[in-house]
Amino acid sequence: MIKESPEFNQQMTALDEKRADLYKQSSWIFPLTAIIPIVIIMMTLAFAPETTFFLGALAVAFAFMVYHFAIGLPFNHLKHKVREFLLQEFMNIYHPNISYRYQPEKDRVKEIIRSSGLVSCNKYHEEDVINGTSNNINFYLSEIKLQTSSGKSTTTVFEGMLFKIKIPGRNFPTAQIQSKPGLLKKMFSNFVEKPNFGFWFDTPDQQKFNKALGSFFPFIRHLIQQQKDIRIHTQGNEITILMKSDMKFLDDPKPQLGRSFKDEKYYQRIGQQINSLLFIVEAFAGKLDKEEVIERLELKELEYRQLGLENNNNNFV
């Protein structure tokens, strides 16, 4: 839970007042944008029925654009500002030594996915990017949705969280780890199963792989048990991780125009999500030993039970 400072409370109050103003505007803009297409369709049916479809579609598109620019875009801007202020307040209080940059829209997802080879896709969606440095460890995390599109068909091949961690001084082997590689990869690649840890791996140097990454195997197994689909690529001093999740990062509960931004549940969830993600970064950066990882996991599970969130699928550590 965020311990609100006077400045933070003042900023949130100002944003919530703007939300309330937009909500009042929507109470007359929405009915108006709904009525205009109906009136135009009725008039064309009466006087020029041959143009009904074209003019009706044009009227609907115009109404949608009016509402989008008058209400939708300003509300999206307010949501981004709320996330920015909540992150800033939370990080200042609980993680003052971490420097970071928040970006609501797409950043490096295409570059990272292509270089990792973990997913084959041609459509890249990304939002809520946090790029930062903690104890000389560079981390990049975001919420992504990867799809393949061919003609009129679009298939989602991965949806969840993306991590890219750069650790000075480390030298990982080139390797891939997957909890459930596809049948073709199993049949026509060099993937080998680690049955005790629930994943498959592919690397040209198994000895170096076991030595450099062996300490992470129990934590990877835990993530797989919780999230099912985990994909990892290592090379040099970098680790790229794809973790399937429906956690609704920085969007739980989803902000609504008719509901106040000053929601304690929203504050709690953001704090819980950020702490969990930073915990994963710390674990893969090797800043926690095995006993500490287990201890932290037990404490987090206890914390979630106390919050009454133990049955929430969004909790992944």
N, C-alpha and C positions, 0 to 999 in steps of 0.2 A: 504494500500500500504506500502511496506517495504521501509524504508529510508536506502538505501544501505550504509554500512560502507566500507572503502577501503579494509579491510581484506575480507569481504564478497564478494565484487565485484571481488577480485583477485581469490578467491576460485571458484566462479561461472564461471569465464573466463577460468580457468584451466580445469574444468569439461566440459565446452562447447567445448574446443579445442579437448579433448579426444573423445567427441561425433562426432565432425567433422572428426577426423581421422578414427573412426569406419565407418562412412558413406562412406568415400572414399574407405575403404577396401571392404565394401559391394558391391560397384559398379562393382568389378571384381569377388568377391567370390560368389555372388548370381548367376550370369550367369554361372559360372563354375560348381556350384553344380547342376544347372538345366540341363546343357549339358551332364554331365557324365551319369546320368541314361538313357537319350535318346540314347546316343552312345551305351551303354551296351545292351539296349533292341534291337536296330537295329542289333547289332552283333549277339546276341543270336537267333534272328529271322532268320538270314541268315545261321548260322552254327550249332546251337543247339536249334531249336524251342521248344523242350520239356522242356527246362530249362528257357524259357523266363519269365514266371510268377515269379518263385522263385528268379532268379538273378535280375530281374527288381525291385521286391519289396525290395530286399537286397540293391540294388543301391540307391533307393529312400530313404531308411532308413539311409544309410550311408551319403548321401548328406544332409539330414536334420540334422543329428548329427554334421556334419562339420560346417554348418552354425550356429547351435545352440551354439556350444562351441566357435566358432570364433567371432560371432557377438552378438547373443542373450543374452548369459550370461553376457558378459562385459557391454552391454547396460543396462541390468537390474540392475547391480551393480551401474552404473552411475546414474540411476534414483533414486535408494535408497539414494545415497549420496546427490543428489540434494534436495530430500525431507528432509533429515536430516539437511542440511545446512539452508534451508529455514525455517524450524521449529525453529532451534536454533536462527537464526537472529530475527525472529518474536517474539519469546518468550522472548528473551533478551531485546528487545525494549519495547514491550507492556505488558508483564507479567513477569517482572524480579523476582517477589516473588514466582513464581510457580516453584517447582523442578519437573522434569519429566524425563522419559526414553522412547525413541522411538525404536520400534522393527518392522522391515518390515514384518516379517513372523509370523506364528501362535504361540500363547502363551497359554492362559488359557481358550480358548473358550469352550472346551469340559467339563472341570470341572465346569465352571460357568453355562452353559446351563443345565447340568444334575442336579445340586443342586437347580436350580430355578424351574424346572418342567414346564417352560413356553412353551417349544416346545419338541415334540417327534421326534427324528431324529437319524440317525446313521452315517452321514457324516458331518464333521465340517470343514469349510473353514474360514480362518481368515487372515487378513493382516492389515498393518499400525496400530500397537498397540501403544497407548500412555498411560503410567502408571505414575501417578504423585500425588503430594500433594499440596493443596492450602488451606491456612488458617486452617491447621490441618485436612482438609478433604481429604481422600484418594480417588482417582478416577482412573478408568480403562475404556478406550474406544477403540473401534476398529471397522473395517468394516468386516461383517461376511456374510456367505452364508451357510444355513443349509439345508440338503437334506436327504431324505430317499431313500435307495437303496435296491432293491429286485430283484435278478437275473439280467436281462439286463435292467430293468426299474429303472430310477432315477428321483425323483420328488423334486423340490425345494419347501420347506415348509416355509422358511423365508429368506429374503435378506434385509439387511440394517445395522443399527448401533447398537452396543452393549455398554451399560454403566453399570458399577458396581461402586456404590458410598458407601463409608464407613464413617459414621458420628459419631465420638466419643460423648458419652453422650445421644444419642437418643435411644429410645426403641420402635420400630415399632411393631405392631402386625403381626403375620404370615398371609399374605394375597396375593391374586392375583388380578390384575386388567387387563381386556382385552377390547379392543374396539369392537371386534367382535369374541367372543368365538364360537367354532364350535357347530353344532347342538347337538352332543352327550353330550358336556359339559353343554349345556343349559338344556337338558332333564334329565341327570343322575348325575348331581353334584349340589352343593349348590350355584351356581352363582346367584346373585341378580342384577337386573338392577338399575342403577342410571340414569333415563331418562333425568334429567336436565343437566347432564354432559356427556352423550353419551357413557358411559362405563358400563360393568358388573364387579362384584367383588365377591370374595369368601373369607370368613374369619370366624374363630370360634368366634370372638369377635367384633360385629358390633359397639358397643359403643366406644371401644378403637380405632377401625378403623376410625370412623368419627372424633374422637377427635385428633388423631395423624396425620391423612392424609387429613383432610377436607380443610386445607389451600392450598393444592396442586390441589384440584379438578378443579378450573378454568383454571390452566395452563395445566393440563392433557387434558381438553376439547379442549383447543387451539391446542395442539399437534395433537390430533385426527382429528380435522378439517383440519389441514394442511397435515398430513401424513397418515391418515386413519387407519393404523394398528399399535397400540401401545399395548405392553404387559409389565406389571410391577409386580415384586415380591418383597415383603418386609418381613424382619425378623430381629428382634433385631436392630442393628444399621446399617443395610445394605439395599440398594435398588438396584435391578437389573432391567434394562430397555432395552427392545428391541423396536426399532423404525424403521419401514419400510422406506427405502429411496433409491433413485437412485442417490445420490449426487456425486458418484465417488470420495470418500474421498482422498485428496492429489493427485488426478489424473485427474484434470479438468482444462484446456483441457489436454487430454491424451498426454504425451510426445512421440514424434516421432523422429526416428533416423535422419530424414532429416530436422528437425526444431530446432532452437536454444532453449536451456534451458532458456535463458534470455528473458523471455516473461512476460511483465507487467501484462497481463491478468491472467497468471498462478499465479503470486505473489498475485494479488487481491483475487482470488478465495480461495487460501490457507488461507489467513488472515480472510476472511469472514467465512470459514468453522470452523476454530479453535475458533474464537470468539463466533460463534453460539453454538458450542458444550460445551464450557466452561460456556456459559450463562445457558444452561440446567443443568449442574452440580451445578452451584451456586443456581439456582432456587430450585432444589430438595434437596439441602443441607440446605435450609431454610435461606440462607444468604440474600435473597431479600424479602421484604414484598410485599403484593399484589399490592399496588400502584406503587412500584418500578418496579415490573415485567411488569405491563401494560405500564408504561412509557418507559421502555427499549424496549418492543415489538414495540411500536409506532415509536421510534427512529430508530430501525432497519429497519422497513418497509419503512420509509422515506429514509434511507441510500440506500436501494436496488433500490428504484425508481430513485434516483439520479444517481446510477450506470447503470441504464437501465436494471436491472436484475429482475424486478418485475414479469416477466412471466416465469422465470426459475424455473422449478419444483424442483431444488436442494435446494432452500431456504426453510427452515422449521421452522424458528422462526422469 
